[in-house]
Amino acid sequence: MWRIGQLAHMAGVSERTLRHYHKIRLLMPAATDHATGYRWYGVAELSRLERIRALRRLGLPLRQIADLLEAPEAQLRQAVAETLTGIRRDITALAATAAHAEDHLATPMSILPRQTTVGPRRLRVRHLRLDHPARLATVCPAPPATLLTWLRRPPTGEFTAAVTTDLGGEQLVLPARTVVRAVVPPATGVVQAGQDLFSWLDRHHMDIAGPNVEEHLVDTDGAQATVLEIPVRRSSARTLTGEPPVPVISAGAASTAE
């Protein structure tokens, strides 16, 4: 029989670990001296400890290991397969996070875009014909208000926009869709934010799949914020030909592209 320190030394674990395993009843001592509190372990406990450590190396959590120490091989293999699936899912998520972080470091941006899904939305709007993107700021109502554009290239003449209205107008239905959304920081101009957002879309091989929304919001304290929301899809043209998609600029970034 060995004392806890001897077993820890032989197995290459800490005494604290062995005490924790005892506490959760994962590895019980062969005997405990009630007078001194010393724990004593034998060959059977050493063998069980090595199996616990082997299962931990396979990625299994302690809460499962107790049930699997004496389980049939088929049950053990199923548990390991499920753990492996979760590990691979985590690796994929971490790789995507790392790629976004590298992209942000490589190309400083005024915004932090994120992809999400939104439900359908109904707006009542009035359509406008404008001769220059700079006029968008003059036609947008006071917050809260929504501005939409359908710009696809640098404007060479008049273009169409729409703003929400409480009087008359036409009903516009935006379907459920995948969007890239960014909140414009207070110190950043909407034009710069729009340029950065569409550079980000281009680098991530995304085409714009509908009207761009520029939401002007105001809270109960009167503070204002602008949210850019661009519906997107993966670029099939880029995938097939290697050519970048033609960018579509939101109302806030319309001074740079149509």
Buried (B, 14 or more C-beta within 10 A) or exposed (E): EBBBEEBBEEBEBEBEBBEEBBEEEBBEBEEEEEEEEEBBBEEEBBEBBEBBBEBEEBEBEEEBBBEBBEBEEEEBEEBBEEBEEEEEEEEEEEEEEEEBEEEBEEEEBBBEBEEEEBEEEEBBBBEBEBEEBEBBBEBBEEBEBBBBBBBBEEBEEEBEBBBBBEEEBEEBEBEEBBBBBBBBBEEBBBBBBBBBBBEBBBEBBBBBBBBBBBBBBEEEEEEEBBBBBBBBEEBEEBEEEEEBBEBBBBBBBBBBBB
